[in-house]
Amino acid sequence: MKTFFYGLILLTIVLVSCRNNQNSGKSGTAKSAAADTVLAGSFPFPDIPVAITSPEERKEWMLTHYWSKFNFADTTLVNNRDITEQGFVNFIALIADGTTPEDIIRKSFANWCAAFVNNSHAYDVMTSNADSYFYDANSPYYNETLYGYYLEAMLGCLPDGDARRTQMKYKLDLIRRNNVGDKATDFAYWLSDGTRHKLSATKAAGDRLLLVFYDPDCESCHEVLGQMISDKVLADAVASRRVSVLAVYTEGDDGVWRSSLGDMPPSWTVGTDRLAVKEGALYDLKAMPAIYLLDGSGRVLMKDARYGDVRKALGSAAE
């Protein structure tokens, strides 16, 4: 993924332009309004009305009118990443700066989605950008809260009966599950001796349960699991009963699962869910392995966590 960093520059121009307005009278106002429209190639930024002078109001106006001059029917423009994707990143950098009120975020997303939803090519490009930047765990803009606002905006734009609503609602329901502070969704799993167990009944040593959904045929799973298996910090935490590890195979191939059991530490509990998690969309498995840290009552402490972050959390708990 190509990452751009002009969003903060745009915000700076908006705020500096505001100061110029206040200090330079009508002449300065005209110049600053023009400055707002020239940045990052030829993205058609809207002209903020000169009567709007406070930084907060200028930012709000910019976000809610951001796409008003963009021609989503122009395929050449939409396909120009230096303009379209750059413009999108500027947009989300402003939205995600930590100061934008929720109602402005929702209104900005609603206006943006309404502008492209009826153009099939623009729809494909824009929804792909949203998925890549908000929902890819490797994205610097990864943010499930904002992704949820975006999905809600899309559902508000798509008419009832539109087949695209099904996928949007599926994703929205999925990201609303198992968030930090929530009770982890319960499911059944089976051990190699055929016994059936429930997540809710699984004991957590030291009030911590490391829940790992994995597939031994997945390259990233192989890499991360290798780090975990060889990690002395984790091994010591398990041995000293500060944490339990439950690794759950999610792909439903009993032969593959059993053939990989010898690679797993004997101190871990390793089971298979017989496709219950995937078929029930109980957990978000967009990136594997999917790692959750739970407390002893089954509440989520860390969701879709990087193993390095879990390792730090376990290390901190030991101090």
N, C-alpha and C positions, 0 to 999 in steps of 0.2 A: 504494500500500500504506500502510495506517495503521500507524504504529509506536508502541509503548507502551514505557514505561521504568520499570515498577514492580518489575522483577525484583530489582534491587539493594535496593529498599526492603524487599522480603520477606526477603532475606538478612539485612539489618540487624535486622529484627524477630526473626528466628530467633536471631541471635547475642546481641542484647540480652536476649532472653528467657532465654537460657542464663545470662547473667551475673546476671539477676534471680533465677533459680533458686538459684544458688550463694550469693547474698547475702541472700535473704529467707526461706529456710525454706519450709515447706509452703504458707503463705498466698501467698507470692510465686510459688511454683510453679504454683498453680492459676490465678493471674491471667495468668502468662506463657503458659500453655498455651492459654488463651482468646484471648490476643492473636494467637497464631499462626494462628487460624482466621478472623480478620477483616481483610480487605484487599481492595482492588480490587473494590468492589461486593459481590456475594454469592457469589463463587466458594467452593465448599465445601472449603476447605483441611482436611487431616486434622489431628487433634490429636496432637502429638508426645508420646509417653509421658513423664511427669514424671521417670522414672528415668534418662532419657537427658539428660546434662548437658553433654558436651563439644560445642563448636561443630561439629567435624568429624562426629561421630556424629549430631548433630541434622540437619545438612544431608543426610547420607546417608539417614537415615530419611525425611526430607521428600521427597527426590527419588524414592526407590523406592516410596513410598506416595502420591505426589502426587495421583493420579487416583482414589484408592480410594473417595472419597465422591461422585465426579461421576457423574451418571446419564446415560450415553450414549444411553439409550433415550428420553430426554425431548427431543423434537424442538424444542420451544420454547426449552429451555435451550441446546441445541447451536447453535441459530440466533442466540442472543444474543451478538453479537461482544464486547460490553463485559464479558461474563463468560467466554465460552469462549475467544475469541482472546486476551483479556487474560491469562487463566489460562495459556494455551499460551506466551505470551511470557515470563511470569514463570518458567515451567518451563525454557525454553531459556536464559534469562538466567542462571539458577543453574547449569545444565549447562555453559554456555560461558564461565564466568568464569575459566577457566585453572587452576583448582585441583582440579577434579573428576577422580578417577581413572577410567581407561578402563573398569574392571569395573563401576563404579557407573553410568557413562553407559549402558553396554550393558544392565545390569539395569533401569535406569529406563525406557529405551526399550522393552525387552521387556514390562515390566508395562503401560506405556501402550498399546502396540499390541495386546496381548492383550485389553485392556479394550474396545476399539472395533471390532476387526476383524470381528466377527459382526453388527454393526449397519450396514446399508448406508448410511443417511443420515449417521451419525457418521463412517463410513469416508470418505465423500466429503469431508466438512468437514475432518477431521483430516489426511488425506493432502494436501488442497489447502493447508492451513496449512504443512505440512512442506515442500512444494514451493516455496511462496512465500517462506518465511523462510530455508530452508537452501540452496535451489538457484537462486534469482533473484540474479544478480550485483549487482543494485541494492539488495538487502536489507542492512541493517546487521548481520544475523546470518548472512549468506552464509558457508557453511562446508561444503565438500565432504567433509571427514573425518566430521563429525557426520551429514551426509546419508547417508554410507555406513553408519554404525552404525544409523541409522534403517531404511535399506533392508534391512540384514541382519536386523534385528529383525522387520520385516514378513515376510520370507521364512521366518523361524522360526515365525511365527504362521499363515501361510496354508497350508492343507493341500496335499499333493501333488495335482496335477491341477487346482487352482484356476487359472482363466484369468488372474487378476490377477497371478500369479507371473511371467508372461512379461514384462509391462511393468516390474515391479520389478527383475527380473534384467537386463533390457536397460539400465536406468538405472545399475545397480550396475556392470555390465561397462564402461559408457561412462565413468563417473567414475574408474574404476581405470586408465584409459589415459592416457598422456602427462602424467603428473604430473611436478613439478619433480624433476630428477635422473634421470628415465627417458630411455631412448633414444626419440626421437620415432618414431611408427609410420610406416613407409615406405609410399609410394604413388606411382603414376605420374601424370604430367601431360603435356599436349601444348601446344606453342607454336603461334602463328598460322601458322607455315610447315608445320605438320603433324608436326613432329619430336616423338618421345616421350622423356621424361626421367623420372628418379627423384629423389625428395627426397634419398635417401641419397647420390646422386652430385652433388648441387647444391653448388657451391663457396660458401663463406661468407667473404667478405672480412673481414679483421680478426677472424676467429674468432667472428663473430656473423652469424646469419641471422634476419631478421625475416619470419616466416611469417604471412601474412594470408589467411584464408578470407573471401570476400566475395560479395555479390550486388548488382550495380549498381541493381537495382530495389528494394532494401531501403532504407527511409528512414534508418535509423540508419547503415547502411553508407555511404550517400551523404554523411552529415554527417561521420563519422569519416574516411572516405577523403579528403574535402575538406580536413580539417585536416592530414592527413598529406602530401597532395600539395603544399600551400602552406607547409609547415613548413620553414623554412630550416635548423633544427637537423638534421632528418632528411636534407635534401638535401645539406648539408655532410658529414654522416657517410657518406653513400653516395658522394659525389664523392671524399672522401679515403680511401675503401676501408676504413672502420672497420666497415661493416655492409653486407650485401646484403639486398635485399628481394625476396621471392617472394610474389606475390599470386596466389591460386588461386580461380577461379570454380567454385562447387560445384553450380550448379542445372541443368546439363545442356542449356540452350538455346543452341546454338552461335551463333544469330543475335544474341541479346541480348549474349552475350559479345563477339562481334566488333564489334558496334556501339559498345561502350564502350571498346574498346582505345585509341582516340584520346585519351581522357581521362586515361590512365595515364602517368606519367612514363617517358620512354624509358630511364632508368637502372634501372628496375625490371624484373625478370623476371615476366611476366604469362602465366599459363597456365590451362587448364581441365582438371579431373580427370575429366570425362565421367561424373559422378555416383559415382565410386569411393568417395569419402569418406563421402557420405551413405548409400549403399546398403550399404557395409561397416561402417557405424558406427565408422569409424576414429578420428574426432575428435568431440568434443562441440561441436555447432554450435547450442546453445540460444540463444545471443545472437550476432548478427552485427553487424559483422565479428568473427570469432574470431581473436585475435592471440596468437601464440606467439613467444617469443624463444629461439632455439637457439644452442648454441655450434658450433664448427667440426666437432665430431664427431657432431653431431645430437642432443645431449642437451638436454632442456628446461630453460631457465633461468627462464622466466616462462610461466605457463599462463593462458589466458583473461584476458589482461592488459588493463587500460585503457590507451589510447594515452598518456595523460599520464604513467603510471608507466613505460612503455617509454621515453618521451622523456627522463625523468629518468635512467634507467639508462644510456642512450646518452650523455647529457651527462656523467654521472659517469665513464664509461669514458674519456672524452676528456681528463679532467683529469690 
